[in-house]
Amino acid sequence: MQRIERGDRGRTGARRRGAAIACGLLLGWLASSGCSNDDAGETANSQAASDAAPPADDAALATDEAAKPAADPVIAALAERANTMLKPLPTSAPNPANEATPAKIDLGRMLYYDTRFSKNQAISCNSCHLLEAFGVDGEPTSPGHAGTRGDRNSPTVFNAALHIAQFWDGRAADVEEQAKGPILNPVEMGMGSDSDVVAILRSIPGYASAFAAAFPGEADPITYDNMARAIGAFERNLMTPGRLDAFMGGDLAALDEQERRGLETFLNTGCTSCHNGPALGGQMYRKLGFVFAYETKDPGREKVTGDPADRHVFKVPSLRNVAKTGPWLHDGSITELAEMVRLMGYHQIGVTLEPGQIEDLVAFLGALTGEIDPVYIARPTLPESGPETPKPDPS
């Protein structure tokens, strides 16, 4: 056994001496070739690192992805639930019967801002539905051409093309039909007839080419219906996407903690029984005082249908931009959003909301304020009046 061990040690020693000699020869060769062993090691290590490392852009992307916190499953579930019940806002609300061409939209924008289609030539669509102010005038009810006020609040035009009908009582089927109403309303713009409006349009030279471009192929494009179609085409692109849309689209940081609590309360307490869809409303009619009676003298939709069952029934308003579109209700009688939330919780869904719930809901409603495209709503240069254009009638 000892001889075997000594023999093994001898052979091991011989191998070590051989390795040392080989190493010495290798070092000598490296030295004679003008390259140090340190440089060779660094070169080898550098090459290995280069082979193993991903491209710089990929590495940076991987670092960014690794730095992102994992999505909170509770928040993700809330976003998915909201997406199911509410849906993100579309970029437009097209009407197959009224193609929104650039020429038609441009004409509609001019008509929207033009005051010459009111009796005193001082009121336009934008007078009561100010595009720079989220489509409202901030008044309980709006003054007409003679200063007389209407009996209902002027609702916003933003996102309105998504609604099932227009006006508080739904008497117009769409934004095209709605555009015809205020011009001939004796309290609002006060024009005597649609032929009077067409006469003004034809007296303004610049409108001839604008209507021809918007309605190509028509022998006589300047009509009252085409005027309404152009305004409708313009309004169908008045959409205001906001942070709720980003949240439902996967940006879970788009809403803060209180806004998410408000959204959860909104979904859990039954608010979506009326305020649903992309516009968070505008999709149905509902009696004001659905659970507990609400005092109002306005007959609501009964004035249109003649049906007593429609007494105090109104179209459910959209909640988009609601924090910017007060005062609220059909008569503009509520001036505080928190009070509006409290009243609707009690009268419409029969819930007495706690103060904390109201605060959270108001925070969520604030998150429904969207973005207005300043280029799209920019006031255009209007065509000049012609020698035959009527003068203002202050009567």
N, C-alpha and C positions, 0 to 999 in steps of 0.2 A: 504494500500500500504506500509506504514511504517512497519507494523507488518510482512508483507511478506518479505520485505527487511531484517528486523532484523532476521527473521527465516532463510533466505538464508545465511546470514552472520554466523549464529550459526552453521548451518550444514557444511558450508565451513570450519569453524574453527575446527570442530570435525574431518573432513576428514584430515586436515593438521596435527592435533595432532596424528591421527592414523598412518599417513604416517611416521611421525617423529619417533614414537615408533617402527614401523616395520623396519625403516632404522637403528635405534639403535640396534635392535636385530640382523639384518644382519651384521652390523659392528662387533658386539660382536662375532658372529659366525666365521667371517673371521679371527678375531684376535686370537680366540681360536684354529683355525686350522693352525696357523703359517704362514698365507699368508696375506700380506698387500693389501689394496684396490688399491694402486698404481701399484703393481705388477700385480694384476688381470686386471687392465685397460690396462697395457702395453701388457700383454699376449693376451687379447682380440683384441687389436688394431693390434698387430703383426700377429695374426692368420688371421684377416680380410684382412690385407695388403697382406699376403702370398697367400690367396685365390684369391685376385683380380689381383696380379701381374702376367704377363706372364713369361715363362721361360727366363733365362738370355740371351741365344742365340737369341731367338725370339725378346726380347726387344732390343738387340744391333742391330739386323737386321732392326727392325722398325725404330730405331733412324737413322741408316745410310740412309735408304730409304727416311725418312723425310728430311734429310739434303741435299739430292740431289736436285739441281735446276730443275724445270720443263723444259722439252724439249721445245726449241724454235720452234714453228710450222713452221716458215719460213725456218730455217735450216733443220728441219726434211723433209720438202717438197723438198728442194734442194737435200738431200740425196736420197730420193725416186725417184726423176727425174733422177739423175745420175745412179741410180741402174737400171732404166728402159732402158736407152740409152747405158750404157757402160757395165754393169754386172761385178760382182767380178771375180777375177782371180781364175781358178780352180787349184787344186794341181798337175794336170798332164794333158797331152793331149794324151790319149791312142789311139793306132792303133789296131783295131781288128785283122788285118792281121799280127801283130807283137807283140805278148804278151811280156810285159816287166817283165820278171822273174828276181829275184835277181841275178842269175848267168849271165844272158844276160846283165844286167845293169853293173855288175862288169867288164865283158869283154869289154863292150863299153867304160867304163871309161879308161881302160888301153889303148885301141886303140886310144882314143881321145888324150892321152898324148904322145903316142909313136912316135918318130921322124924317126924310121927306114923305114917308108913307104914314104919317100921323097928321091929324087935322091942323095942329099948330106947328108942325114940322120941328118939334122939339123932343119927340120921344121915338126911340127905336127899340128893338128887341133887347138891346144891351142896357137900356135904361132901367128895366126891372130885373133883368138877369145879367148882371155885370160879370163878364168873363174873368176879369182880373180879381174878382171878389168871390170866387167859387160859385158863380152863377146866380147870386142873389143880390138884393139891394139892402138887406139888413133891416127892412121895415116890417112891421106887423102886417100891413097891407100896403099896396103900392098906389101912388097918386097917378091919375090919368091925365089926358091932355088938358083938361080944365081944372085940374087940381083935386077933383073928386076921387076918393079912394074906393077901391073895390072891396068886396066883402071876404076875400080869402087871401091868404099869404101866397106870395109868388115863389113857387118851388124852384130849385136849382135845375139848370139845363144839363149840367154835367152828368153823364151816365144815364140820362133820362131815356135815351133811345132804347135801352134794355127793358123798359117797363112794358107791361101788358097793354097799357093805354096811357093817355095823357090827361092832365088836369086832375085836381083832387077827386072829382066825381067820375073820371074816366070817360068823359063825353067825346073825346077825340081818340081815334083808334091808334094813331101813331104821331111821330113828330112832324110829318108832312102835313097832316090834317090840323094839328095843333097850331102850326105856323099861320094858318089862315084866320084863326079866331080873334086874337087881340087886335089885329089891324082894323077889323070891322066892329069891334065891341064899342058901343057908344061911351062907356066910361073910360076905356083904356086909350086906344089910339084914335078912335072916333071917325074913321073914314066912312063916307056914306055908302059906298058900294065897291064891289070888286072892279067894276069898270072904271071908277074914279082912280083906283090904284094903277090899273093898266095904263090909263091916260098919262099919269105921272111918269111911269116907267118909259113910255114911248117918247116923252118929251125930253128925256135925258139922253143925248146922243151916245154917250159911252156905253149905255146899257144895250144898245142894239147889237154891237159886236160881241159883248159878253154873253148875252142870251144865245146868240147864234153859235158860239163856241161850246156852250154848255149843252145845247140841244140841237146838235147837227142833223141836218136832213129835214127839219121841220119847216114848213113854209112860213108859219107865223109863230116863232118861238116865244114871243113876249106875251105870256098869259098869266093869269092869277095862279092857276094850278102849277105852272112851271116855276113861278116865284116861290111857292111853298116847297116844291121839290128841291130847289136849290138850297133853301134854308135847311131843310131836313137833311140833305146830303152833308152839309157842313156840320150839323149838330150830331150826326151819327159817329163822328170821330172825336167827340168831346169826352174822352175817357181819362180817368185820373187814377192810375195804378199807384199803390202805396206799400207801406211796410207789411200790411197783412198779406198782400200778394207775395212778397218776398218770403215771408214766413211759411206760407203754404207751399211755396216753391222749393223749400229746402234750406233756406237761410234761417236756422233756428235761433240766431242771435238778433234777428230783426225786431222782435218784441222783447221788452224787458220783463222782469219778473212780475211786476204789478199788472202790466198789460196782458200777460199770459193768464194771470188769475182772473182778470176781467173777461177774457175770452172764454175761459172754462166756465165761469158763472153764466155767461151769455148762452153757452151751449147747454148747460145743465138745468137752467131755470125755465126754459121754454121760450126764450126770445126768438128762437129760430122758427117757431110755429108761424110767425108773420115775416120776420126779417131773415130771408134765406136767399140763395142764389148769388150770383156775382155782384149784384147791386146791393145785397143785404136788404131787400125790400123791392117794392114795385111790381110784385108778381101776383098780387091778390087784393081783394077788397075785404075789409073787416070793420065791424061796427065799433065805433069809439065808445068804450064802456062795454066791452065784450063779456067781462065777468061781473064787474061791479059798475053800475050806471055812472056815466060821466055827463055833466050838465052842459048842453050846447043847444043853441037855437037853430043852428044850421041843419037843414034837412038832409044834407049829404047827397048820396047817389039817388035818393028818392026823387029829387028834383029832375033827374034825367029819365028814370025808368017809370015813375009814377007808382011804384010798388011800395006799399007801407013797410014791407020787410026790409027795404033799403034805407029806412030812416036812420040817420046818423051813421051811415056806412060810407067809408072813404077808401080810396086806394091807399094801401100801406106805403108810406114814403121810404125812399132809400136812406140807408144810414151812411153811405159814402160821404165823406167830408162833413158829417153832421156837426162836428164841433165848430165848423166855420159857417154854418148856414142858419143860425138862429135869427130871430126868435122862432119858436117851434109851434107845431100844431097847425091845423088848417086856417086858424084865425090869428096866428102869430101871438097868442096870448101868454105863452110861457117863455120867460127870458133867461132862465138858468137851466143849464143842461142837467145838473144833478137832480133838480126838481122834476124835470121831464122824465128822467129815468125812474124816479120814485113813483110818479103818477102812472106811467105805463106798466110798471111792475104790478101795481095794485089793480088798476082798472082793466088791464088787458089780459093778464095771466093769473091774477088773484094771489099775488105773492107780496108780502110785506118785506121789502129788502132791508137788510141790516145796513147801517152807515158804512161799514167797511166794504160791503158788496157794492154799494152805490159808488164809492170812491174807485174801486177796481173797474167797474163797468165804465165810468167816465174816462178812466185812463185808457181802456181798450178802445172806446169810441174815438178818442183823440188819435189813436194809431190808424184810424180809418181815413185820416186826412191824406189825400193823395198828391201827386205831382201834376201841375198844369204845364202844358207845353207852351212856353211864351211865344214861340215862333208861330204856332198854329193859330193862336188867338190874337195875334198882333193886329191892331186896327189898320185896315187897308186905306189906300188913297181912293176916295170915291170919285166917280165921274162927275163932271161939272153939270150944273143945270143948264138947260137950253132956254131960248127965248120964250118958249111956250110953257115952260114949267110953272105950275101954279104957285102963287105966293102963300105964305102961312095964313091960316084962318084962325084967329085967336078966340072965336066965338065958342 
